[in-house]
């Protein structure tokens, strides 16, 4: 198996961008108030808004087209952009077992490690079908650590 990159789901990217738009709106509101109180030019606010919108657009294109949430190789895996995932990278030889479960009513795959750590992979944030993700992880586990099946 070669390296397999699984990108962020478009819905998850949209949620991240939604937070960014709200943050930009609040920053512009604060800047307008400060500019009014300090008698600054309105041009400062316009420039900040334009730069912020450009940054959100570039970030959105990156998230949808290039951002890799899960990288799977013959040696191991690396998970990115997930808070509270636990251990975000490990070798397949360090994986004790893998199970499918639900965390906060969301389907997840949990990779439990020999040292007691674990990696929780929320399936909904990935741009891959749940069954396909399980198949890919099962193949990688069989090759990398000799585990026969995902429970």
C-alpha positions as CSV (number, residue, x, y, z in Angstrom):
1,X,0.0,0.0,0.0
2,X,1.3,3.4,-0.8
3,X,0.5,6.5,1.3
4,X,-3.2,7.3,1.4
5,X,-4.3,10.8,2.2
6,X,-7.9,11.4,3.4
7,X,-9.0,14.9,3.2
8,X,-11.4,16.9,5.4
9,X,-15.1,16.6,4.7
10,X,-16.5,19.7,3.0
11,X,-19.1,20.1,5.7
12,X,-16.4,20.2,8.4
13,X,-14.4,22.7,6.3
14,X,-17.5,24.8,6.1
15,X,-18.0,24.8,9.8
16,X,-14.4,25.9,10.3
17,X,-14.8,28.7,7.8
18,X,-18.1,29.7,9.5
19,X,-16.2,30.3,12.8
20,X,-13.6,32.3,10.9
21,X,-16.3,34.5,9.3
22,X,-17.8,35.2,12.7
23,X,-14.4,36.0,14.2
24,X,-13.7,38.3,11.3
25,X,-17.0,40.1,11.8
26,X,-16.3,40.6,15.4
27,X,-12.8,41.9,14.7
28,X,-14.2,44.4,12.2
29,X,-16.9,45.5,14.7
30,X,-14.2,46.1,17.3
31,X,-12.1,47.9,14.7
32,X,-15.0,50.2,13.7
33,X,-15.6,51.1,17.3
34,X,-11.9,51.8,17.9
35,X,-11.6,53.7,14.7
36,X,-14.6,55.9,15.6
37,X,-13.4,56.6,19.1
38,X,-9.8,57.3,17.9
39,X,-11.0,59.3,14.9
40,X,-9.2,57.0,12.4
41,X,-9.9,56.8,8.8
42,X,-12.5,54.3,7.5
43,X,-9.9,53.0,5.1
44,X,-8.2,51.1,7.9
45,X,-11.4,49.1,8.5
46,X,-11.8,48.5,4.8
47,X,-8.3,47.2,4.4
48,X,-8.6,44.9,7.4
49,X,-11.9,43.5,6.1
50,X,-10.5,42.9,2.6
51,X,-7.4,41.2,4.0
52,X,-9.5,39.1,6.3
53,X,-11.9,38.0,3.5
54,X,-9.0,37.1,1.3
55,X,-7.4,35.0,4.1
56,X,-10.7,33.2,4.7
57,X,-11.0,32.5,0.9
58,X,-7.5,31.1,0.7
59,X,-8.0,29.1,3.8
60,X,-11.3,27.7,2.5
61,X,-9.7,26.6,-0.8
62,X,-6.9,24.9,1.1
63,X,-9.2,23.1,3.5
64,X,-11.4,21.8,0.7
65,X,-8.8,21.0,-1.9
66,X,-5.5,20.2,0.0
67,X,-5.9,19.7,3.7
68,X,-5.2,16.1,4.7
69,X,-6.9,15.1,7.9
70,X,-5.7,11.5,8.0
71,X,-2.5,10.2,6.4
72,X,-2.1,6.4,6.3
73,X,1.2,4.8,5.3
74,X,2.7,1.3,5.7
75,X,4.6,2.5,8.7
76,X,1.8,4.3,10.6
77,X,-0.8,7.1,10.6
78,X,-1.1,10.8,11.4
79,X,-4.3,12.6,12.3
80,X,-4.7,16.4,12.0
81,X,-7.3,19.0,12.7
82,X,-9.1,17.0,15.4
83,X,-9.1,18.4,19.0
84,X,-9.4,15.8,21.6
85,X,-8.3,12.9,19.4
86,X,-5.7,11.7,21.8
87,X,-2.5,10.4,20.2
88,X,-2.3,12.0,16.8
89,X,0.4,9.8,15.2
90,X,1.7,6.3,15.8
91,X,3.3,3.3,14.1
92,X,1.1,0.3,13.3
93,X,3.2,-1.9,15.5
94,X,2.1,0.3,18.4
95,X,-1.6,-0.3,17.8
96,X,-3.0,-3.0,20.1
97,X,-6.5,-3.0,18.6
98,X,-9.0,-1.0,16.8
99,X,-12.8,-0.6,17.4
100,X,-15.7,1.2,15.9
101,X,-17.8,3.1,18.4
102,X,-19.9,6.3,18.9
103,X,-18.6,9.3,20.8
104,X,-21.2,12.0,21.5
105,X,-23.5,10.3,19.0
106,X,-20.9,10.5,16.2
107,X,-19.4,7.4,14.6
108,X,-15.7,7.0,15.4
109,X,-12.9,4.6,14.9
110,X,-10.7,4.2,18.0
111,X,-7.1,2.9,17.6
112,X,-6.0,1.7,21.1
113,X,-2.2,1.7,21.6
114,X,-0.1,-0.7,23.5
115,X,1.2,2.1,25.9
116,X,-2.4,2.8,27.0
117,X,-3.0,5.8,24.7
118,X,-5.6,5.9,22.0
119,X,-6.5,7.8,18.8
120,X,-10.2,8.7,18.3
121,X,-11.0,9.3,14.6
122,X,-14.4,10.9,14.0
123,X,-15.6,9.5,10.7
124,X,-17.8,12.5,9.9
125,X,-14.9,14.9,9.6
126,X,-13.3,12.8,6.8
127,X,-14.1,12.9,3.1
128,X,-14.5,9.2,3.0
129,X,-17.4,6.7,3.4
130,X,-17.4,5.0,6.8
131,X,-17.2,1.5,5.3
132,X,-14.3,2.5,3.1
133,X,-12.4,4.0,6.0
134,X,-12.8,0.8,8.0
135,X,-11.5,-1.2,5.0
136,X,-8.5,1.0,4.5
137,X,-7.6,0.9,8.2
138,X,-8.1,-2.8,8.4
139,X,-5.8,-3.3,5.4
140,X,-3.2,-1.1,7.0
141,X,-3.5,-2.8,10.4
142,X,-3.0,-6.2,8.8
143,X,0.1,-5.1,7.0
144,X,1.6,-3.0,9.7
145,X,0.9,-4.9,12.9
146,X,-0.5,-8.3,12.1
147,X,-4.0,-7.5,13.5
148,X,-6.5,-9.5,11.6
149,X,-9.7,-7.4,11.9
150,X,-11.2,-4.2,13.0
151,X,-13.9,-4.8,15.7
